[in-house]
Structures are given as structure tokens and as C-alpha cells.
Amino acid sequence: MPEVICLGELLIDMVSTKADVPLAEAPGFHKAPGGAPANVAVGVAKLGVSSGFIGKVGDDPFGGFLEKVLRDNHVDTSHLAFAQDVRTTLVFVGVWSDGRKDMSFYRNPGADMFLGPEEVSEDYISRARVYHYGSISMIDDPSRKATLKAARIAKENGLIISYDPNLRLALWRRPDDARREIREGFKWATVAKVSEEEWEFITGTKNLEKGAEDILALGVKLVVVSCGGRGCYFHNGREHRHIPGFRVDVVETTGAGDGFMAGLIVGLLKELEKGGRVEDLKTSDLERILVRANAVGALATTKQGAIPALPTSQEVEDFLRAR
């Protein structure tokens, strides 16, 4: 059984073949597998830890392609469902050199929105060590009910619960809905990762310490802020500090955040193999975990695409050894 189970969206990224142009001016697009929770599942598997994915795609050529991508990357797809009457979600992506992305979702509706709570297996989740999810699957029912059912099962069985909101405002009806549901998601999480770009919207402040304390008050035990090439920041209620990142030659930033998340999950699992809780980890242990997570995120920017760029554990070891 997988040690890490990720639930959420699995979709097709149609990425502009030319950078630094608006979507309307893109000369063409190339097809790539996408969806943050799916990227994390692959990232975990490539780092040497077994992972599985719960989600829904269309029973169409794109859905079949996505299932094969996960299987080829050693992610368990036994709980990937196929919708007969709804298509796999597409998102057209324009990438800018400074890391910005323009996105236009073709998801009205998309198959990922129709994952139902009856398709979430208690036995499957209860045998894992980590449950990971985001906020996109919390936008609409029935996928919202499925996401929260899985969180409840994970909580009842003592799993580490990992949450990355991965804010996509264009998918929400109103910004206030996004903020409310994202904050609801924190109430289940042991570990939460938020990108610096999303921080002020979600927490209401630019101040990392103040915002982290607000999230910790919701029950989270470890808050991590990913800060791109500058590394990351963490707060566990006892200590907080910044962990510097790594300089690399950046090709594309698409998979950086999900790679970092995968590195964080794997680092926590390895540190806690002999027991213990996330909230009891020493600062030195957290620093070591986050240095490696920064390395995974950095390496994920050195190639095109998200899944193809996610590094193996050996590549991470070689990268750190060289520094």
C-alpha cells in the first residue's frame, strides 16, 4: 500500500510554446500532464517513497494519457476514477520569465470536479502515513465532500495531513469563498505549505510571522512558506526562521512548488520513521528537511515541464554533494 496518498486534480496543461507572451498571442501549445496533487504524487515516488493518487479524469484520450503518466512514474492509480460523461480538465498556460503564469481553465465542468465521497476508500487511506490535498478540489461538490471525507479518515487514523492551498482565484465564484474554504482546509492539516505569492490573500498580512501564527492557531503544527529562489520560511509555534535557497539556471518554474512539497513530505516521513510527531521535531531536523526540500524545488526549475523536471533522490543527493 502507498505511504503517501494525494487527492485532487489531474489535468492537461496546454503550455505556450513561446514564453513572455499573453495567451491570446501564443503561437502554439504543447501538451503536459498537470495538477498540483498529482505532481506531488509523482515527486514523492521519484524521491523513493511509494505514493498513490485519488482523483477523476474523463474516459477520453487525455484521461488515458494521464493515467499512463502516473503509472509510468510508479504512482498507484488503483483509485483513479473515470467519468463517462464529463471530459478531462484542460488548462492553457502562458509562462513568463519572472515566474508568473497566465492560466485559462476549460473546466465547466471538468471530470476532477465529480470525484465523489463514495469513491474514497477508508481502507486505502487508513493504511497510509500521509494524506496530501489542496484547495481546488474543495471548490465544488461532490469533490469537496470527497476531499473532506479523506481528511476525516486520515485524522481518525493518525496520518500526517499535508495541505497546499495552491490558490487559483479564477476558479472560485468569489474571492471571499476562496479565502473561507482555504482557511477551512487548514483545520485538518498537520503541515501546511503556502507560496509567498498567495500569502497576503490567505492570511491578510504580508508579515510571515504574524500570518504563520494565525494559521498555527487553526491547528496546523508546521507552517512553511515557499519563497521561490530565496528558499523558504517555517514556523512551528516554538521557533521560526528563513532557510536560504539554491542558485540554479532556471528553465521553467512550473514544478518548483510541487517539487518542494514532495521533498518536504518525504523529508518528514524519513525523519519520523522511528516514531514521534511533526510538532516535536527539533529545529536542526527541520532545517535539514527544508534544505533538501529547497534542493528538490530548485532542481525542478532546471528542465521544462512539471513532472519531467521532478528530480530523483539520487539527483538530489548529487546536487547537495556538489554544494
Secondary structure as GFF3:
##gff-version 3
##sequence-region A 1 323
A	DSSP	beta_strand	4	7	.	.	.	ID=ss1
A	DSSP	beta_strand	11	16	.	.	.	ID=ss2
A	DSSP	three_ten_helix	23	25	.	.	.	ID=ss3
A	DSSP	beta_strand	29	34	.	.	.	ID=ss4
A	DSSP	alpha_helix	36	46	.	.	.	ID=ss5
A	DSSP	beta_strand	51	58	.	.	.	ID=ss6
A	DSSP	alpha_helix	61	72	.	.	.	ID=ss7
A	DSSP	beta_strand	75	76	.	.	.	ID=ss8
A	DSSP	beta_strand	80	83	.	.	.	ID=ss9
A	DSSP	beta_strand	90	95	.	.	.	ID=ss10
A	DSSP	beta_strand	101	106	.	.	.	ID=ss11
A	DSSP	three_ten_helix	111	114	.	.	.	ID=ss12
A	DSSP	three_ten_helix	117	119	.	.	.	ID=ss13
A	DSSP	alpha_helix	122	126	.	.	.	ID=ss14
A	DSSP	beta_strand	130	133	.	.	.	ID=ss15
A	DSSP	three_ten_helix	136	138	.	.	.	ID=ss16
A	DSSP	alpha_helix	143	156	.	.	.	ID=ss17
A	DSSP	beta_strand	160	163	.	.	.	ID=ss18
A	DSSP	three_ten_helix	169	171	.	.	.	ID=ss19
A	DSSP	alpha_helix	175	186	.	.	.	ID=ss20
A	DSSP	beta_strand	191	195	.	.	.	ID=ss21
A	DSSP	alpha_helix	196	203	.	.	.	ID=ss22
A	DSSP	alpha_helix	208	216	.	.	.	ID=ss23
A	DSSP	beta_strand	222	226	.	.	.	ID=ss24
A	DSSP	three_ten_helix	228	230	.	.	.	ID=ss25
A	DSSP	beta_strand	232	235	.	.	.	ID=ss26
A	DSSP	beta_strand	240	243	.	.	.	ID=ss27
A	DSSP	alpha_helix	256	271	.	.	.	ID=ss28
A	DSSP	three_ten_helix	278	280	.	.	.	ID=ss29
A	DSSP	alpha_helix	283	299	.	.	.	ID=ss30
A	DSSP	alpha_helix	313	322	.	.	.	ID=ss31
###
